[in-house]
Amino acid sequence: MTKEKFNQLLKQANLNKRKLAEISGIPYPTINAWGSTTPYPQYITFLLENYIKAQSYEELKNKVFEIENIK
């Protein structure tokens, strides 16, 4: 993964490195070192792409609930 791709995925997910650290349990210094002193882990693409998909499904669910007046 490139730095550009990582930043693009973070942006799509509406995350920054600190928020990613909070939700993933990965220490912030570890995430911050990716792409400079250490390579990006292979799982990060999977994690971010699935986080983005989950957000999309959550938005869709909320819209359906709103239309159907379900709380």
JOSULSUL-V199986 format. One line per field, one symbol per residue. ss: DSSP state (~ for helix, > for strand, _ for the rest). phi: phi as a letter, one per 40 degrees, with the letter a starting at -180 (. if undefined). psi: psi as a letter, one per 40 degrees, with the letter a starting at -180 (. if undefined). A space follows every 10 residues. Layout:
ss=???
phi=???
psi=???
This chain:
ss=__~~~~~~~~ ~~____~~~~ ~~~~___~~~ ~~~>___>__ __~~~~~~~~ ~~~~~~~~~~ ~~~~~~~___ _
phi=.ccccdcccd cccfbbcccd ccccgcdddc cccdgbcbcc cccccdcccc cccccccccc dcccccccfb b
psi=iidddddddd ddefiidddd dddeehhddd ddehecdiih ideddddddd dddddddddd dddddddefh .
